[in-house]
């Protein structure tokens, strides 16, 4: 892929033009714009019924997109070295958000889950920025402690203790899906950093036992884990949502029923504009449309991971770990959301990035895209040339 220089001013300290990854940007914009279209269709009935405005949720999503664009633009102009140096503070910020939201009277509770903080004109789902903060901290830690991570169990254990604390706070909300995504992302980053296989085995055994105990001890989690296996055994309770999702996907057949013609979104399928927006998309655009959407996500992930490989080859290890972490997070969340909609995975309450309604998710996802574009810029400009004699970068 070739990059072209955008005619934007760049910070004077680097004195260079901004280089954008137009392929990555185009894929993200295609998903975002397509998300607006399907959200307008999926939410029109519930919006009109709840507020009298058929485009209420779309308008809120557009405002979130504007905020996300501004935030992504800010990140695009901030050198990555700044984020690397702020890693410990970002970790504290993320953990603080997860703690504050649990305080009665401060955290906003919806359907028994306390996941939101009231921030200005919107409710902020704290797990979204907290997850980004933890990933950025992890990327910095893996650079600072690279030798210890590769050679000693303590190097593996330290970040996992931090991750365990974050996951416990997420489970207290409760947000089981968010905890799974964060934990899996961290494990992938550790694997890429060269952590020993036996360290993973020890952790997997302990984590599997803990997750099993949590699922069994919590009735609603156990119902979610078992309900997707045979939703027809309880079609009016635990299996209702999945059955409606499968009906929507089945109605789409090859080419779909057409944009706006979904029946399942008319109060049959709960959360049709959020967690189950893919089912509405499949109903209206069919199997072929669904394959195009999945192909766009795969192309996005290919571009992100290719960026991470480029960073690793250029010995920009923080950038490499950050790109791998962000790509894993986005890819895993999209995979889980589609899997849940198709009945392949238990319900997790995760949005489809850039598609589902969810202002916090959209803003943080756009910030992630801004960070990835920044990585591409710094790799292209190479503001810190390699000292080839010593095999490391000049400071």
N, C-alpha and C positions, 0 to 999 in steps of 0.2 A: 504494500500500500504506500502510496506517495502522499506526503503531507504538503500543504501549501501554507504560506504565511498569511495570517489574518492581519488586516490593517488596524489593529488595536494597539494602543500604547501599552508598554509593559513597565513594571517598576524600574526606576532609574538605576537601581543597584545592579541589575542584570543587563540593562541597555541592549535589549534584543526584542525582536518581534515575536508575537505570540504564535506558536505553532499548534494547530489543532489536528486531532485525529478525526478527519471528516467521516470516515467509515463508522467509527464508534458513535459519533455524534448523530449521524443519519439514522442508524439503527435505533438509538434511544429515542429520537424524535418520532420515528415511525411508530414505535410502541406507545409513546405518550399520546400522540394524536389519535391513534386507533383506540386507545383507552378512553379518550373523551367521547368518541362516537358510541362505543358499546356501553359506556356508563350512562350516557344520555338515554339510550334505549332501555337499559336494565332498570334504571331508577325512576323512570317517568311516572309509573303508576304509584309507587310508594311515596314519591315526592309529592305528587298531587294530592294523595289521600292524607298525608301527614301535615302538609303546610299550605295546600292550595296552589302551590307553584310547581308545575311539572318539571322545572329545571333547577330546583333548589339544590340538590346534591351536586349537579354538574357545576353550578355557579360557585359553590364552596370549593370544589376541586380545582376550578380555574384560578381561584384566589390562592390556593395552596401552591399551584404550579408557578404562579408569579413570585411567591415567596421563595420557592425552591430554586427558581431561575436566578434570583438575586443572590441567594446563598451559594449556589454553585459558581456564579461569577466571582464572588468574593474568594472562594477557595481556589479558583483558577489563577488568581493573582498572588496567592500567598505561597512562598517557597516551601517545599516539603520539609526542609530542615527545621522550619518553625514548628510544624506539627510533631516532628520527631522529638524535639526538645520538650514539647508540652505533654508528652505521653503520660507521665505520672499524674499530672494535673487533670488530664482528660479522664484517666481512670477514676480518680476521686470524684470528678463531676458525674460520671456515669453511675457510680455506686451511690452517690448522694441522691440522685434522681430516683433510683430504685428504692431507697429508704424513705424519702419524703413522701412518695406516692402512697405508702402504706399507712401514713399517719391519718387517723380519722379526722374528718373536717377539712383536710387538705387534699387528699386524693379523692378523685371523683369515681363513684362506683356505678357500674352499669351491668345489669344482669348477674349480680353477685361477684363481679370481678372489679377490683380496684386498680386500674391501670392508667388513669388519666389525671393530668394536672391542668387546671384552668390557666391558660397563658394568653392574655389579651383577648383576641377575637375567636380563639379556638381552644379545643381540648387537646393537649399534647399527650400522646401515648408514649410514656417515658422509655419503654423498652427499645424503641427505635433509635433515638440518639444515644442511649446507653450502650447499645450493641455496637454502634459506630465508634464510640469512645474506647470501648474495650479492644476492638480490632486494631485501632491505631496504636494503643498502648502495646498490644501484643507484637505488632510489627517492629516497634522500637526495642522491645525487650529481646526479641530474637536476634537483633543486630548486636546489642550490647553484650549479651550472654551467649553468643553463638557457640563458643567452645564448650561451655558448661552444659548447654542443651544437648550437644552431640555426645558428650563423654560421661555425664554423671546424671543419676536419677534426680538429684536435687534441682538440676537445671530444668527438668521436665516438671517436677513437683511444684515449684514456686508459681508459675503461671496457672497451673491447674487448681491450686488453692484459691487464687483470685477468681478463676472461672467458676469454681464451686460456690463461692460466696455469691457471685452475681446470679448464678442459676438458682440458688436457694431463695434469693430475693424475688426472682421472676416467678418461681413456683408459689411464693406467698401471695402473689397478686390475685388469682393464679394465672400463669401464662406458660403452660407446659410446652407449647409449640415454640415459643420464643427461646426458652431454655435449651431445647433440643438443637435449634439452628445455631445458637451462639456456641454451644459446646462442640458441635460438629465442625464449625468453622475454625475454632481454635485448634482442634486436633489436626485438621488438614494443614494449617499453618505450621504446626510443630513437625509434622511429617515432612513437609517441604524443607524445613530448617535442618533436617537430618537427625531428629531425635531417634533413639534406639527402639527397635521393634519390641524388645522385652518390656520397656517402659509402657508402651501402649497396651500390651497384653495385661499387665498388672492393673492399669487404669480401667480397661474395658471390663474386666471381671468385677471390679468394685462398682463401676458405674451401672453395669447391668443389674447387679443385685439391688442397688439403691433405686433405680428406675422401676424395677419390678415391684419393689415394696411400696413405692409411692403410688403406682397404678392400682395395686390391689387394695391399699388402705383408703384410697379416695374413691367413693362410689361413682362419681360422675366421670372420673378418668377411666375407670374400668368399663363403664357403659360405653364410652367413646371408643375404647380399644377393641371391644368385642362387638359393638353394634354394626360396624362396617362389614364384618365378615358375613353376616346374614341379616341385612336390614329388614327383610320381609317377615322375620320372626316377631318384630315389634313395629309394624308399619305406621302406627299413629303416635309413636313416642320417639324412642332413640333412633329408629330407622327412617323416620319420616323425611327428614331433610335430604338424606342420601338418595332415597327412592325418587323424590321429586327431581333431584339433580340428574339421575340416570334417565328418567323419562325425558327431560329436556334434551340431553345429549342424543338419545335415541330418536327423538322427533326430527333432529337436524338432518339425519341420513347423510347423503353425499354432499349436497349443495346448500342445505339449510332452508329454512322457511322464509328467509328474507329479513333484512334489517327492520326492526320495529315490530315484527310479526310474532315474536315469542309469546306463547301462552303461559308458560310456567312462571314468568316474571309477574303475572297478574295475581299475586298473593298466594300462589301455590308453593313456590320455592322460597323459603326464608333466606334472608341475607343475599338476595339475588344480585345486589349491586356491590357487595363487598367480597366475602369469602367465596361465594359461588357464582361470580360473574363469568367464569370460564364456561360454566354450563349454559348460561344464556347465550354466550358467544357461539358455542357449538350448536345450539338450537337454531340460531339465526343464520350462521354461515356454514354449517355442516362440517363434515369430516375434512374436506379440502381446506376450508378456511381455518380450521383448528390446526391442521398441519402447517399452514403458512405462519400462524402465530407461534407455534412451537419452534419452527425454523428460525424465526426472528430472535427468539430467546437464545437458541443455540448459537446463532451468529454473534450475538452480543457476548456470550460467554467465551466463544472462540477468540474474539477480539481482545477481551480483558485478559485472558490467560496468555495470549500471545504477547501482550504488553508486559505481563509479569516475567515471561521468559526473556524478553529483550532487556528488562531491567537487571535480571540476574546475570545475563551475559555481559552487561556493561558494569558489573560489580556495584550496582546500585541496590544494595540488599534491602534497605528499608522500603524502597519503592516496589521491589519485587514482592516482598511479603504483604505489603498493603494491597497491591493489585490482586494477588492470589486470595487474600482474605475477603476482599470486597466481591470478587467474582464467585467465590464459594458461597458466600452469604446469599447473593442474588440468585444464583443458580439453584441452590438448595431450597430456597423459599418458593421459587417458581415451580420446581419439581414437586414439592409437597402439596402446593395448592392445586395443581393439575391432578395429582394423584388422589387427593381427597375428593375432588369433583367427580372423578371416574370410579370411585369406590375401591381404589387400590390401597389407600392408607386411611387410618382413622382421622376423624375431624381434629384439626389443630388450631383453627382460628387465625390462620395466616393469610395475608393479602397476596394477590398476584401483582408483583412489582410493576409500577407504571400503568396498570390496567384497573385494578380494583379501586373502589372508593375508599379513601383513607388518607387524610391530609398529612398526618405525621409520617406515615410510610412514604408518601410521595415526596415530601420535602427532603427527608433523609436520603432517599434513593437518588434524587437529583443532586444532592451534595456529593454523594458517592461518585456520580458521573463526573462532576466537576473535579474531584480529586484525581480520577483516572485520566482526564484530559490534561491535568497538570503534570502527571507522571509522564505522559507522552511528550509534553512540551519540554520538560527538563531532559528527557532522554535524547530528544532531537537536537536541542541546543547544546547539551552537554556543558553546562556552566562550570562544572568542576572536572577538568581534564584528568585523564589517568596518567600517573607517573609510571611509565612502563618498566623502568629499571627496577623499581621497588615493588611493582605489582600492586600498588594501591594508589588511592586518590590523594591529591594534594589538599591540605586543609587550609 
